[in-house]
Amino acid sequence: MLKVLIILAIIYFGYRHLKNKMLGDMGAGGGQNGTRQGHADDVMVQDPECGVYFPLREGVPGMVNGETLNFCSTTCRDAYLKKHS
């Protein structure tokens, strides 16, 4: 009986060791998709027309008085430009 318990303990600790080693290879902090926990994927900005927040990389740029503003859609951009021109 003692041999069985020792073998099960070896298998369990071997499994834990391999699991930790494999997860450790994902990088420091290894969160989902290989990203670090607490690290923002993209900056969120607010649409000046409708007020919705969206990722900056998905924004639609528009020039207003020499300043580039980002909008959530072309509809919001066009409405804002129409009001402020």
GROMACS elastic network, one bead per residue, 0.5 to 0.9 nm:
[ bonds ]
;  ai    aj funct       b0    kb
    1     4     6  0.52655   500
    1     5     6  0.65578   500
    1     6     6  0.88462   500
    2     5     6  0.51817   500
    2     6     6  0.62390   500
    2     7     6  0.86459   500
    3     6     6  0.51408   500
    3     7     6  0.61394   500
    3     8     6  0.86010   500
    4     7     6  0.51319   500
    4     8     6  0.61346   500
    4     9     6  0.85654   500
    5     8     6  0.50966   500
    5     9     6  0.60815   500
    5    10     6  0.86157   500
    6     9     6  0.50569   500
    6    10     6  0.61926   500
    6    11     6  0.86434   500
    7    10     6  0.51201   500
    7    11     6  0.62143   500
    7    12     6  0.86034   500
    8    11     6  0.50859   500
    8    12     6  0.60672   500
    8    13     6  0.86087   500
    9    12     6  0.50577   500
    9    13     6  0.60940   500
    9    14     6  0.83414   500
   10    13     6  0.52993   500
   10    14     6  0.58834   500
   10    15     6  0.84533   500
   11    14     6  0.50698   500
   11    15     6  0.60844   500
   11    16     6  0.86741   500
   12    15     6  0.51526   500
   12    16     6  0.62972   500
   12    17     6  0.86578   500
   13    16     6  0.50136   500
   13    17     6  0.60466   500
   13    18     6  0.85877   500
   14    17     6  0.50971   500
   14    18     6  0.62067   500
   14    19     6  0.85384   500
   15    18     6  0.52476   500
   15    19     6  0.60731   500
   15    20     6  0.86270   500
   16    19     6  0.50811   500
   16    20     6  0.61208   500
   16    21     6  0.85054   500
   17    20     6  0.52732   500
   17    21     6  0.61050   500
   17    22     6  0.86281   500
   18    21     6  0.50353   500
   18    22     6  0.60835   500
   18    23     6  0.85618   500
   19    22     6  0.52318   500
   19    23     6  0.61764   500
   19    24     6  0.84488   500
   20    23     6  0.51588   500
   20    24     6  0.58732   500
   20    25     6  0.87165   500
   21    24     6  0.50509   500
   21    25     6  0.65529   500
   22    25     6  0.54110   500
   22    26     6  0.73923   500
   23    26     6  0.56093   500
   23    27     6  0.80757   500
   23    30     6  0.72026   500
   24    27     6  0.61252   500
   24    28     6  0.73337   500
   24    29     6  0.84896   500
   24    30     6  0.72409   500
   25    28     6  0.82906   500
   25    30     6  0.81730   500
   26    29     6  0.80840   500
   26    30     6  0.51929   500
   26    31     6  0.81477   500
   26    33     6  0.89174   500
   26    34     6  0.58772   500
   26    35     6  0.87164   500
   27    30     6  0.51612   500
   27    31     6  0.87360   500
   27    34     6  0.70855   500
   27    35     6  0.84095   500
   27    36     6  0.80667   500
   28    31     6  0.86904   500
   28    35     6  0.89487   500
   28    36     6  0.69403   500
   29    34     6  0.84932   500
   29    35     6  0.76939   500
   29    36     6  0.50515   500
   29    37     6  0.60065   500
   30    33     6  0.80690   500
   30    34     6  0.53671   500
   30    35     6  0.60831   500
   30    36     6  0.55387   500
   30    37     6  0.71736   500
   31    34     6  0.55225   500
   31    35     6  0.52322   500
   31    36     6  0.53511   500
   31    37     6  0.55246   500
   32    35     6  0.59858   500
   32    36     6  0.79598   500
   32    37     6  0.82508   500
   33    36     6  0.88755   500
   35    38     6  0.89184   500
   35    39     6  0.73297   500
   35    41     6  0.82816   500
   36    39     6  0.55373   500
   36    40     6  0.86588   500
   37    40     6  0.84506   500
   39    42     6  0.89696   500
   40    43     6  0.69768   500
   41    55     6  0.89749   500
   42    55     6  0.59638   500
   42    56     6  0.67711   500
   42    57     6  0.72257   500
   43    54     6  0.83010   500
   43    55     6  0.57144   500
   43    56     6  0.56539   500
   43    57     6  0.79748   500
   44    53     6  0.60881   500
   44    54     6  0.52986   500
   44    56     6  0.57560   500
   44    57     6  0.89121   500
   45    52     6  0.82865   500
   45    53     6  0.53801   500
   45    54     6  0.56654   500
   45    55     6  0.63107   500
   45    56     6  0.59227   500
   45    59     6  0.85899   500
   45    70     6  0.77642   500
   45    71     6  0.86742   500
   46    49     6  0.87126   500
   46    50     6  0.83709   500
   46    51     6  0.55700   500
   46    52     6  0.55600   500
   46    54     6  0.65170   500
   46    55     6  0.88644   500
   46    56     6  0.89048   500
   46    70     6  0.80105   500
   46    71     6  0.76897   500
   46    72     6  0.81556   500
   47    50     6  0.58088   500
   47    52     6  0.54572   500
   47    53     6  0.62631   500
   47    54     6  0.75953   500
   47    59     6  0.86846   500
   47    69     6  0.83364   500
   47    70     6  0.65185   500
   47    72     6  0.58690   500
   47    73     6  0.88276   500
   47    76     6  0.79357   500
   47    77     6  0.87428   500
   48    51     6  0.56814   500
   48    52     6  0.82456   500
   48    69     6  0.78868   500
   48    70     6  0.78643   500
   48    71     6  0.69097   500
   48    76     6  0.84420   500
   48    77     6  0.87388   500
   48    80     6  0.77373   500
   49    52     6  0.83718   500
   49    71     6  0.74949   500
   49    72     6  0.88566   500
   49    76     6  0.58451   500
   49    77     6  0.73565   500
   49    79     6  0.74744   500
   49    80     6  0.57503   500
   50    71     6  0.87302   500
   50    72     6  0.84465   500
   50    76     6  0.68795   500
   52    71     6  0.89870   500
   52    72     6  0.73650   500
   53    72     6  0.77812   500
   54    57     6  0.85818   500
   54    58     6  0.71468   500
   54    59     6  0.71932   500
   54    71     6  0.84826   500
   54    72     6  0.64235   500
   55    58     6  0.55233   500
   55    59     6  0.67496   500
   55    72     6  0.86234   500
   56    59     6  0.51718   500
   56    60     6  0.86505   500
   56    70     6  0.73183   500
   56    71     6  0.88061   500
   56    72     6  0.88154   500
   57    60     6  0.86398   500
   58    70     6  0.89977   500
   58    71     6  0.88103   500
   58    72     6  0.73543   500
   58    73     6  0.88712   500
   59    70     6  0.53308   500
   59    71     6  0.53283   500
   59    72     6  0.52601   500
   59    73     6  0.69902   500
   60    69     6  0.82470   500
   60    70     6  0.53830   500
   60    72     6  0.61225   500
   60    73     6  0.58670   500
   60    74     6  0.63818   500
   60    77     6  0.72586   500
   61    68     6  0.63181   500
   61    69     6  0.56460   500
   61    71     6  0.61965   500
   61    72     6  0.89371   500
   61    74     6  0.87407   500
   61    77     6  0.77513   500
   62    67     6  0.81519   500
   62    68     6  0.55476   500
   62    69     6  0.52662   500
   62    70     6  0.62087   500
   62    71     6  0.73748   500
   62    77     6  0.64672   500
   62    78     6  0.85986   500
   62    81     6  0.79531   500
   63    66     6  0.59025   500
   63    67     6  0.54618   500
   63    69     6  0.62055   500
   63    70     6  0.88083   500
   63    81     6  0.84301   500
   64    67     6  0.52171   500
   64    68     6  0.63454   500
   64    69     6  0.69998   500
   64    81     6  0.72424   500
   64    84     6  0.78281   500
   64    85     6  0.82924   500
   65    68     6  0.83961   500
   69    77     6  0.87254   500
   70    73     6  0.88183   500
   70    77     6  0.79189   500
   71    74     6  0.71989   500
   71    75     6  0.87459   500
   71    76     6  0.63034   500
   71    77     6  0.55893   500
   72    75     6  0.83624   500
   72    76     6  0.67257   500
   72    77     6  0.77000   500
   73    76     6  0.54122   500
   73    77     6  0.63002   500
   73    78     6  0.86820   500
   74    78     6  0.59644   500
   74    79     6  0.84492   500
   75    78     6  0.52702   500
   75    79     6  0.61576   500
   75    80     6  0.86052   500
   76    79     6  0.51021   500
   76    80     6  0.60590   500
   76    81     6  0.85103   500
   77    80     6  0.52158   500
   77    81     6  0.61138   500
   77    82     6  0.85422   500
   78    81     6  0.51098   500
   78    82     6  0.60251   500
   78    83     6  0.86544   500
   79    82     6  0.51098   500
   79    83     6  0.63154   500
   79    84     6  0.87355   500
   80    83     6  0.52042   500
   80    84     6  0.61799   500
   80    85     6  0.85766   500
   81    84     6  0.51592   500
   81    85     6  0.58740   500
   82    85     6  0.56605   500
